[in-house]
Amino acid sequence: MDELVQRFLAGDRRALARVITRVENGTLEGRDYVRALFPHSGRAHIVGITGGAGSGKSTLTGALAAEIRRRQKTVAIIAVDPSSPFTHGALLGDRIRMQDVTMDPGVYMRSMAGRGALGGLAPAIADVVAVVDAFGFDYIIIETIGAGQDEVEIAGTAMTTVLVNNPGTGDDIQALKAGIIEIADILVVNKADHPGADVLVSQLQALLALSPADERRPPILKTIATRGEGLAPLIDAIDEHRAYLEQSGQLAAHREEDARHQLLAITQQLLLDEIRKAAPEAVIATLTDRIASRQLDPHTAAEELAALVLPRA
Amino acid sequence: MSTATATGKIRVLIAKPGLDGHDRGAKVVARALRDGGCEVIYTGIRQTPEMIAEAALQEDVDVVGLSILSGAHLELFPRVVEELKKRGLDDVLLFCGGIIPEEDTEALQKLGFKAIFRPGTNTQDIVKFVYDNVKK
Protein backbone atom coordinates (compact mmCIF):
# COMPACT_ATOMS: atom_id res chain seq x y z
CA MET A 1 0.00 0.00 0.00
CA ASP A 2 2.75 2.47 0.89
CA GLU A 3 4.33 2.12 -2.53
CA LEU A 4 1.05 2.95 -4.27
CA VAL A 5 0.49 5.95 -1.98
CA GLN A 6 3.97 7.21 -2.77
CA ARG A 7 3.38 6.88 -6.49
CA PHE A 8 0.02 8.60 -6.03
CA LEU A 9 1.57 11.52 -4.18
CA ALA A 10 4.29 11.77 -6.84
CA GLY A 11 1.55 12.37 -9.42
CA ASP A 12 1.34 8.92 -11.07
CA ARG A 13 -2.06 8.78 -12.79
CA ARG A 14 -2.15 5.00 -12.83
CA ALA A 15 -1.71 5.00 -9.06
CA LEU A 16 -4.66 7.41 -8.85
CA ALA A 17 -6.79 5.08 -10.99
CA ARG A 18 -5.88 2.05 -8.87
CA VAL A 19 -6.53 3.83 -5.60
CA ILE A 20 -9.97 4.95 -6.82
CA THR A 21 -10.91 1.34 -7.61
CA ARG A 22 -9.99 0.20 -4.12
CA VAL A 23 -11.79 3.11 -2.50
CA GLU A 24 -14.83 2.60 -4.70
CA ASN A 25 -15.04 -1.05 -3.68
CA GLY A 26 -15.29 0.02 -0.04
CA THR A 27 -12.86 -2.62 1.21
CA LEU A 28 -10.85 -2.31 4.41
CA GLU A 29 -7.84 -1.64 2.18
CA GLY A 30 -9.84 1.10 0.46
CA ARG A 31 -10.54 2.75 3.80
CA ASP A 32 -6.82 2.74 4.56
CA TYR A 33 -6.17 4.67 1.34
CA VAL A 34 -8.75 7.25 2.37
CA ARG A 35 -7.02 7.52 5.76
CA ALA A 36 -3.64 8.03 4.12
CA LEU A 37 -4.79 10.55 1.52
CA PHE A 38 -7.52 12.53 3.28
CA PRO A 39 -5.04 14.97 4.85
CA HIS A 40 -4.01 15.98 1.32
CA SER A 41 -7.56 16.79 0.23
CA GLY A 42 -9.62 19.95 0.58
CA ARG A 43 -8.08 22.09 -2.14
CA ALA A 44 -10.17 21.46 -5.26
CA HIS A 45 -13.33 23.32 -6.15
CA ILE A 46 -16.00 20.67 -6.50
CA VAL A 47 -18.63 21.31 -9.14
CA GLY A 48 -21.75 19.18 -9.60
CA ILE A 49 -23.43 18.93 -12.98
CA THR A 50 -26.95 17.56 -12.78
CA GLY A 51 -30.06 17.47 -14.92
CA GLY A 52 -32.29 15.07 -16.80
CA ALA A 53 -31.15 12.17 -18.94
CA GLY A 54 -30.22 13.51 -22.36
CA SER A 55 -30.01 17.13 -21.20
CA GLY A 56 -26.41 17.34 -22.37
CA LYS A 57 -24.60 16.91 -19.05
CA SER A 58 -21.74 14.86 -20.48
CA THR A 59 -21.16 17.11 -23.47
CA LEU A 60 -21.34 20.16 -21.22
CA THR A 61 -18.91 18.56 -18.77
CA GLY A 62 -16.42 17.82 -21.56
CA ALA A 63 -16.72 21.36 -22.93
CA LEU A 64 -16.36 22.82 -19.42
CA ALA A 65 -13.19 20.78 -18.89
CA ALA A 66 -11.78 22.14 -22.17
CA GLU A 67 -12.49 25.70 -21.03
CA ILE A 68 -10.83 25.04 -17.66
CA ARG A 69 -7.74 23.76 -19.51
CA ARG A 70 -7.70 26.89 -21.68
CA ARG A 71 -7.27 28.75 -18.39
CA GLN A 72 -4.26 26.60 -17.49
CA LYS A 73 -6.04 24.82 -14.65
CA THR A 74 -6.34 21.08 -14.12
CA VAL A 75 -9.56 19.14 -13.81
CA ALA A 76 -10.83 15.70 -12.86
CA ILE A 77 -14.19 14.45 -14.05
CA ILE A 78 -16.19 11.81 -12.19
CA ALA A 79 -19.16 10.74 -14.30
CA VAL A 80 -21.78 8.50 -12.73
CA ASP A 81 -24.08 6.26 -14.77
CA PRO A 82 -26.68 3.85 -13.38
CA SER A 83 -26.12 0.20 -12.47
CA SER A 84 -28.68 -2.41 -13.40
CA PRO A 85 -30.97 -3.14 -10.45
CA PHE A 86 -31.08 -6.78 -11.61
CA THR A 87 -27.60 -7.81 -12.79
CA HIS A 88 -25.66 -4.98 -11.04
CA GLY A 89 -23.77 -4.51 -14.29
CA ALA A 90 -23.47 -1.09 -15.89
CA LEU A 91 -22.78 0.49 -19.24
CA LEU A 92 -20.72 3.59 -18.69
CA GLY A 93 -20.83 5.76 -21.78
CA ASP A 94 -19.92 9.26 -20.67
CA ARG A 95 -16.41 9.16 -22.19
CA ILE A 96 -17.98 9.15 -25.65
CA ARG A 97 -18.95 12.81 -25.21
CA MET A 98 -15.61 13.88 -23.78
CA GLN A 99 -13.18 12.67 -26.44
CA ASP A 100 -11.60 16.08 -26.96
CA VAL A 101 -10.21 16.36 -23.46
CA THR A 102 -9.45 12.81 -22.36
CA MET A 103 -5.94 12.79 -23.89
CA ASP A 104 -4.96 16.00 -22.10
CA PRO A 105 -2.51 15.29 -19.25
CA GLY A 106 -4.25 18.01 -17.21
CA VAL A 107 -7.53 16.08 -17.32
CA TYR A 108 -8.43 12.85 -15.56
CA MET A 109 -11.76 11.27 -16.42
CA ARG A 110 -13.31 8.43 -14.51
CA SER A 111 -16.62 6.64 -15.07
CA MET A 112 -18.42 5.36 -11.99
CA ALA A 113 -21.40 3.07 -11.70
CA GLY A 114 -24.19 4.08 -9.33
CA ARG A 115 -24.12 0.62 -7.69
CA GLY A 116 -27.63 1.00 -6.39
CA ALA A 117 -27.24 4.28 -4.52
CA LEU A 118 -30.21 6.61 -4.57
CA GLY A 119 -29.92 10.28 -5.36
CA GLY A 120 -27.95 10.23 -8.61
CA LEU A 121 -24.53 9.47 -7.15
CA ALA A 122 -22.62 6.33 -6.08
CA PRO A 123 -22.19 4.86 -2.58
CA ALA A 124 -18.49 5.71 -2.34
CA ILE A 125 -18.66 9.12 -4.01
CA ALA A 126 -17.46 11.13 -0.99
CA ASP A 127 -14.41 8.91 -0.52
CA VAL A 128 -13.61 8.91 -4.23
CA VAL A 129 -13.89 12.70 -4.37
CA ALA A 130 -11.57 12.97 -1.36
CA VAL A 131 -8.80 10.91 -2.98
CA VAL A 132 -9.19 12.64 -6.36
CA ASP A 133 -8.97 15.96 -4.50
CA ALA A 134 -5.82 14.74 -2.75
CA PHE A 135 -4.20 14.19 -6.15
CA GLY A 136 -4.18 17.98 -6.57
CA PHE A 137 -6.67 18.98 -9.29
CA ASP A 138 -7.90 22.57 -9.36
CA TYR A 139 -11.44 21.52 -10.21
CA ILE A 140 -13.39 18.29 -9.78
CA ILE A 141 -16.54 17.99 -11.86
CA ILE A 142 -19.06 15.37 -10.74
CA GLU A 143 -21.61 14.51 -13.38
CA THR A 144 -24.64 12.81 -11.82
CA ILE A 145 -26.84 10.09 -13.18
CA GLY A 146 -29.67 11.64 -15.19
CA ALA A 147 -31.78 13.27 -12.49
CA GLY A 148 -35.49 13.79 -12.29
CA GLN A 149 -37.16 16.03 -9.77
CA ASP A 150 -35.73 14.88 -6.50
CA GLU A 151 -32.12 13.74 -6.86
CA VAL A 152 -30.57 16.37 -4.64
CA GLU A 153 -27.67 14.44 -3.09
CA ILE A 154 -25.17 16.21 -5.33
CA ALA A 155 -25.62 19.48 -3.44
CA GLY A 156 -24.14 17.86 -0.34
CA THR A 157 -20.94 16.82 -2.11
CA ALA A 158 -20.50 19.64 -4.62
CA MET A 159 -19.76 23.22 -3.61
CA THR A 160 -21.30 24.62 -6.77
CA THR A 161 -24.25 22.77 -8.29
CA VAL A 162 -25.10 23.44 -11.93
CA LEU A 163 -28.57 22.35 -13.04
CA VAL A 164 -28.84 21.69 -16.77
CA ASN A 165 -32.25 22.44 -18.31
CA ASN A 166 -33.46 22.11 -21.88
CA PRO A 167 -36.08 23.97 -23.86
CA GLY A 168 -39.37 22.19 -24.47
CA THR A 169 -39.37 19.94 -21.42
CA GLY A 170 -42.32 21.23 -19.44
CA ASP A 171 -44.23 24.34 -18.48
CA ASP A 172 -43.38 26.77 -15.71
CA ILE A 173 -45.35 24.79 -13.14
CA GLN A 174 -42.67 22.08 -13.39
CA ALA A 175 -40.12 24.63 -12.33
CA LEU A 176 -42.28 25.84 -9.45
CA LYS A 177 -42.27 22.47 -7.79
CA ALA A 178 -39.97 21.83 -4.88
CA GLY A 179 -36.93 19.64 -5.28
CA ILE A 180 -33.97 19.71 -7.58
CA ILE A 181 -34.36 23.31 -8.74
CA GLU A 182 -33.87 24.51 -5.16
CA ILE A 183 -30.33 23.13 -5.00
CA ALA A 184 -29.11 24.88 -8.16
CA ASP A 185 -26.42 27.50 -7.67
CA ILE A 186 -26.28 28.09 -11.42
CA LEU A 187 -29.02 27.36 -13.94
CA VAL A 188 -27.95 26.42 -17.44
CA VAL A 189 -30.28 26.34 -20.42
CA ASN A 190 -28.40 23.94 -22.70
CA LYS A 191 -29.30 23.29 -26.35
CA ALA A 192 -30.03 27.01 -26.47
CA ASP A 193 -30.24 26.84 -30.26
CA HIS A 194 -33.41 24.78 -29.93
CA PRO A 195 -36.83 26.46 -30.11
CA GLY A 196 -38.18 27.68 -26.81
CA ALA A 197 -34.83 28.52 -25.17
CA ASP A 198 -35.72 32.16 -24.56
CA VAL A 199 -39.14 31.19 -23.20
CA LEU A 200 -37.46 28.82 -20.75
CA VAL A 201 -35.00 31.53 -19.67
CA SER A 202 -37.85 33.96 -18.94
CA GLN A 203 -39.80 31.25 -17.09
CA LEU A 204 -36.78 30.56 -14.91
CA GLN A 205 -36.28 34.30 -14.36
CA ALA A 206 -39.90 34.69 -13.33
CA LEU A 207 -39.53 31.76 -10.96
CA LEU A 208 -36.40 33.19 -9.34
CA ALA A 209 -38.15 36.54 -8.94
CA LEU A 210 -40.52 34.82 -6.51
CA SER A 211 -37.72 33.95 -4.08
CA PRO A 212 -36.99 36.25 -1.12
CA ALA A 213 -35.13 39.42 -2.08
CA ASP A 214 -32.24 38.81 0.31
CA GLU A 215 -31.48 35.41 -1.19
CA ARG A 216 -28.75 34.94 -3.76
CA ARG A 217 -30.35 34.47 -7.18
CA PRO A 218 -28.70 31.78 -9.29
CA PRO A 219 -27.55 33.16 -12.63
CA ILE A 220 -29.23 31.72 -15.73
CA LEU A 221 -26.85 30.98 -18.58
CA LYS A 222 -27.45 29.76 -22.11
CA THR A 223 -25.08 27.18 -23.57
CA ILE A 224 -24.74 25.12 -26.73
CA ALA A 225 -22.38 22.49 -25.38
CA THR A 226 -21.94 20.66 -28.69
CA ARG A 227 -20.40 23.83 -30.16
CA GLY A 228 -18.63 24.89 -26.99
CA GLU A 229 -20.71 28.08 -26.80
CA GLY A 230 -21.41 29.78 -23.50
CA LEU A 231 -18.72 27.89 -21.59
CA ALA A 232 -16.52 30.86 -20.68
CA PRO A 233 -19.43 32.63 -18.92
CA LEU A 234 -20.25 29.36 -17.17
CA ILE A 235 -16.78 28.90 -15.69
CA ASP A 236 -16.80 32.61 -14.74
CA ALA A 237 -20.10 32.02 -12.91
CA ILE A 238 -18.63 28.96 -11.15
CA ASP A 239 -15.61 31.00 -10.01
CA GLU A 240 -17.88 33.84 -8.89
CA HIS A 241 -19.96 31.40 -6.89
CA ARG A 242 -16.83 30.03 -5.22
CA ALA A 243 -15.80 33.58 -4.26
CA TYR A 244 -19.31 34.22 -2.92
CA LEU A 245 -19.17 31.04 -0.84
CA GLU A 246 -15.83 32.05 0.63
CA GLN A 247 -16.82 35.63 1.40
CA SER A 248 -20.20 34.77 2.89
CA GLY A 249 -18.77 32.05 5.11
CA GLN A 250 -20.92 29.48 3.37
CA LEU A 251 -17.95 27.45 2.15
CA ALA A 252 -16.92 26.74 5.72
CA ALA A 253 -20.54 25.93 6.58
CA HIS A 254 -20.77 23.60 3.59
CA ARG A 255 -17.62 21.76 4.67
CA GLU A 256 -19.01 21.40 8.20
CA GLU A 257 -22.30 20.08 6.94
CA ASP A 258 -20.61 17.63 4.56
CA ALA A 259 -18.30 16.44 7.36
CA ARG A 260 -21.26 15.90 9.69
CA HIS A 261 -23.17 14.03 7.01
CA GLN A 262 -20.21 11.77 6.28
CA LEU A 263 -19.54 11.11 9.96
CA LEU A 264 -23.11 10.03 10.60
CA ALA A 265 -23.46 8.07 7.36
CA ILE A 266 -20.24 6.11 7.93
CA THR A 267 -21.12 5.46 11.57
CA GLN A 268 -24.53 4.19 10.52
CA GLN A 269 -22.88 1.83 8.06
CA LEU A 270 -20.38 0.62 10.67
CA LEU A 271 -23.19 -0.14 13.11
CA LEU A 272 -25.14 -1.93 10.42
CA ASP A 273 -22.05 -4.00 9.57
CA GLU A 274 -21.67 -4.88 13.27
CA ILE A 275 -25.30 -5.93 13.51
CA ARG A 276 -24.94 -8.07 10.41
CA LYS A 277 -21.86 -9.69 11.91
CA ALA A 278 -23.54 -10.29 15.28
CA ALA A 279 -26.90 -11.46 13.99
CA PRO A 280 -27.02 -15.00 12.65
CA GLU A 281 -29.01 -15.24 9.43
CA ALA A 282 -31.48 -17.46 11.33
CA VAL A 283 -32.30 -14.62 13.72
CA ILE A 284 -32.91 -12.22 10.82
CA ALA A 285 -35.02 -14.84 9.04
CA THR A 286 -37.16 -15.45 12.14
CA LEU A 287 -37.77 -11.75 12.67
CA THR A 288 -38.55 -11.32 8.98
CA ASP A 289 -41.13 -14.10 9.12
CA ARG A 290 -42.76 -12.66 12.21
CA ILE A 291 -43.11 -9.26 10.56
CA ALA A 292 -44.42 -10.75 7.31
CA SER A 293 -47.02 -12.80 9.21
CA ARG A 294 -48.02 -9.73 11.25
CA GLN A 295 -46.99 -11.26 14.59
CA LEU A 296 -44.51 -8.48 15.16
CA ASP A 297 -44.25 -4.89 13.95
CA PRO A 298 -41.06 -3.84 12.12
CA HIS A 299 -40.02 -1.31 14.78
CA THR A 300 -40.01 -3.81 17.64
CA ALA A 301 -38.24 -6.33 15.42
CA ALA A 302 -35.54 -3.82 14.50
CA GLU A 303 -35.05 -2.95 18.17
CA GLU A 304 -34.57 -6.64 18.95
CA LEU A 305 -32.03 -6.92 16.16
CA ALA A 306 -30.14 -3.79 17.20
CA ALA A 307 -30.11 -5.01 20.81
CA LEU A 308 -27.69 -7.75 19.73
CA VAL A 309 -24.89 -5.16 19.50
CA LEU A 310 -26.44 -2.30 21.45
CA PRO A 311 -27.70 -3.81 24.72
CA ARG A 312 -29.40 -0.61 25.75
CA ALA A 313 -31.02 0.24 22.44
CA MET B 1 -3.17 -7.35 -7.41
CA SER B 2 -6.21 -7.33 -9.61
CA THR B 3 -9.28 -5.30 -8.85
CA ALA B 4 -11.83 -7.99 -9.59
CA THR B 5 -12.19 -8.94 -5.97
CA ALA B 6 -15.25 -10.32 -4.28
CA THR B 7 -16.54 -6.83 -3.50
CA GLY B 8 -15.41 -5.23 -6.75
CA LYS B 9 -16.95 -5.45 -10.17
CA ILE B 10 -15.07 -6.55 -13.25
CA ARG B 11 -14.38 -3.40 -15.25
CA VAL B 12 -14.20 -3.85 -19.01
CA LEU B 13 -13.26 -1.36 -21.72
CA ILE B 14 -14.88 -2.01 -25.09
CA ALA B 15 -13.16 0.02 -27.78
CA LYS B 16 -13.17 0.40 -31.54
CA PRO B 17 -9.82 1.41 -33.00
CA GLY B 18 -9.50 2.76 -36.50
CA LEU B 19 -11.84 4.33 -38.96
CA ASP B 20 -14.71 1.95 -39.55
CA GLY B 21 -17.89 3.30 -38.06
CA HIS B 22 -19.88 0.14 -37.52
CA ASP B 23 -20.22 -0.44 -33.81
CA ARG B 24 -23.24 -2.70 -33.66
CA GLY B 25 -21.09 -5.67 -32.66
CA ALA B 26 -19.20 -3.68 -30.01
CA LYS B 27 -22.50 -2.50 -28.53
CA VAL B 28 -23.95 -6.02 -28.47
CA VAL B 29 -20.86 -7.28 -26.62
CA ALA B 30 -20.95 -4.30 -24.22
CA ARG B 31 -24.60 -4.99 -23.49
CA ALA B 32 -23.99 -8.71 -22.93
CA LEU B 33 -21.19 -7.98 -20.46
CA ARG B 34 -23.39 -5.45 -18.70
CA ASP B 35 -26.11 -8.06 -18.37
CA GLY B 36 -23.41 -10.44 -17.15
CA GLY B 37 -22.76 -8.09 -14.23
CA CYS B 38 -19.67 -6.25 -15.47
CA GLU B 39 -19.13 -2.51 -15.43
CA VAL B 40 -18.49 -1.77 -19.09
CA ILE B 41 -16.91 1.43 -20.32
CA TYR B 42 -17.77 2.07 -23.94
CA THR B 43 -15.84 4.82 -25.68
CA GLY B 44 -17.46 4.95 -29.10
CA ILE B 45 -15.99 4.66 -32.58
CA ARG B 46 -12.78 5.96 -34.18
CA GLN B 47 -10.45 5.60 -31.22
CA THR B 48 -6.69 5.94 -31.64
CA PRO B 49 -4.46 3.39 -29.87
CA GLU B 50 -3.38 6.18 -27.51
CA MET B 51 -6.99 7.01 -26.60
CA ILE B 52 -7.77 3.37 -25.90
CA ALA B 53 -4.73 2.87 -23.68
CA GLU B 54 -5.33 6.14 -21.86
CA ALA B 55 -8.97 5.21 -21.22
CA ALA B 56 -7.86 1.79 -19.92
CA LEU B 57 -5.44 3.51 -17.54
CA GLN B 58 -7.83 6.17 -16.25
CA GLU B 59 -10.70 3.72 -15.84
CA ASP B 60 -8.47 1.06 -14.22
CA VAL B 61 -10.05 -1.73 -16.22
CA ASP B 62 -9.35 -5.43 -15.77
CA VAL B 63 -10.24 -6.29 -19.37
CA VAL B 64 -9.90 -4.61 -22.78
CA GLY B 65 -11.98 -5.84 -25.71
CA LEU B 66 -11.27 -4.46 -29.18
CA SER B 67 -13.73 -4.60 -32.06
CA ILE B 68 -12.66 -4.14 -35.65
CA LEU B 69 -14.28 -4.69 -39.02
CA SER B 70 -11.97 -2.74 -41.29
CA GLY B 71 -9.22 -5.33 -41.72
CA ALA B 72 -6.61 -3.07 -40.14
CA HIS B 73 -6.24 -5.21 -37.01
CA LEU B 74 -2.65 -6.23 -37.70
CA GLU B 75 -1.72 -2.56 -38.06
CA LEU B 76 -3.75 -1.18 -35.15
CA PHE B 77 -3.78 -3.92 -32.50
CA PRO B 78 0.03 -4.04 -32.05
CA ARG B 79 -0.04 -0.29 -31.49
CA VAL B 80 -2.78 -0.61 -28.88
CA VAL B 81 -0.75 -3.29 -27.08
CA GLU B 82 2.35 -1.11 -27.27
CA GLU B 83 0.51 1.90 -25.83
CA LEU B 84 -0.89 -0.25 -23.02
CA LYS B 85 2.60 -1.53 -22.17
CA LYS B 86 4.01 1.99 -22.29
CA ARG B 87 1.56 2.84 -19.49
CA GLY B 88 2.41 -0.24 -17.45
CA LEU B 89 -0.88 -1.96 -18.28
CA ASP B 90 0.60 -5.32 -19.20
CA ASP B 91 -1.66 -7.32 -16.90
CA VAL B 92 -5.04 -6.53 -18.46
CA LEU B 93 -6.95 -9.36 -20.11
CA LEU B 94 -7.15 -8.76 -23.87
CA PHE B 95 -9.69 -10.07 -26.33
CA CYS B 96 -10.89 -8.99 -29.73
CA GLY B 97 -13.67 -9.54 -32.17
CA GLY B 98 -14.93 -8.68 -35.62
CA ILE B 99 -13.90 -9.63 -39.14
CA ILE B 100 -10.59 -11.32 -38.45
CA PRO B 101 -9.28 -14.05 -40.80
CA GLU B 102 -8.25 -17.39 -39.29
CA GLU B 103 -4.70 -16.98 -40.57
CA ASP B 104 -4.19 -13.97 -38.30
CA THR B 105 -5.07 -15.91 -35.15
CA GLU B 106 -1.50 -16.84 -34.27
CA ALA B 107 -0.18 -13.30 -34.71
CA LEU B 108 -2.89 -11.94 -32.42
CA GLN B 109 -2.31 -14.63 -29.82
CA LYS B 110 1.38 -13.73 -29.80
CA LEU B 111 0.38 -10.13 -29.14
CA GLY B 112 -1.44 -11.28 -26.03
CA PHE B 113 -5.04 -11.60 -27.20
CA LYS B 114 -6.51 -14.48 -25.18
CA ALA B 115 -9.54 -14.89 -27.41
CA ILE B 116 -10.86 -13.86 -30.81
CA PHE B 117 -14.63 -13.76 -31.25
CA ARG B 118 -15.91 -13.84 -34.81
CA PRO B 119 -19.41 -13.24 -36.23
CA GLY B 120 -21.89 -15.80 -34.94
CA THR B 121 -20.34 -16.06 -31.49
CA ASN B 122 -22.81 -16.61 -28.65
CA THR B 123 -22.46 -13.57 -26.40
CA GLN B 124 -22.71 -15.85 -23.35
CA ASP B 125 -19.39 -17.39 -24.42
CA ILE B 126 -17.80 -13.94 -24.26
CA VAL B 127 -19.19 -13.33 -20.76
CA LYS B 128 -17.96 -16.75 -19.64
CA PHE B 129 -14.55 -16.09 -21.16
CA VAL B 130 -14.23 -12.84 -19.22
CA TYR B 131 -15.24 -14.40 -15.90
CA ASP B 132 -12.99 -17.45 -16.44
CA ASN B 133 -9.91 -15.50 -17.42
CA VAL B 134 -9.93 -12.24 -15.48
CA LYS B 135 -7.21 -12.23 -12.84
CA LYS B 136 -8.62 -12.72 -9.38
Interface residues (C-beta under 8 A of the other chain):
Chain A: R13 R14 A17 R18 I20 T21 R22 E24 N25 G26 T27 S83 S84 T87 H88 G89 A90 L91 L92 G93 R95 I96 Q99 T102 M103 Y108 M109 R110 S111 A113 R115
Chain B: T3 T5 T7 G8 K9 R11 A30 R31 L33 R34 D35 G36 G37 C38 E39 V40 I41 Y42 T43 G44 E50 M51 E54 A55 L57 Q58 E59 D60 R87 G88 L89
